[in-house]
Amino acid sequence: MQLPVALSLVLILAGVWSLVVWPPFLRRVLKDPRARDESGKPTRFMTVHIMLVSISMVLGLATAVVGLRTLFA
């Protein structure tokens, strides 16, 4: 697939942004008191946020890969 260089760079930037922004967010979520109940078990708060971060990072990686492949194709 051929894309203009500017659009390839936008995809790469969007992918890198996701890979940079989400890990610190997840660290804050894991430290949040709502992440575990009184017995130390993960709560829905933690589970939902782990899924959100995981999916966002996978999509961010895919976006960056598409951007790189279109840039160097």
Summary of the structure (lengths in Angstrom):
residues: 73
radius of gyration: 16.4
end to end distance: 7.4
largest distance: 53.8
contacts: 201
relative contact order: 0.26
helix: 79%
strand: 3%
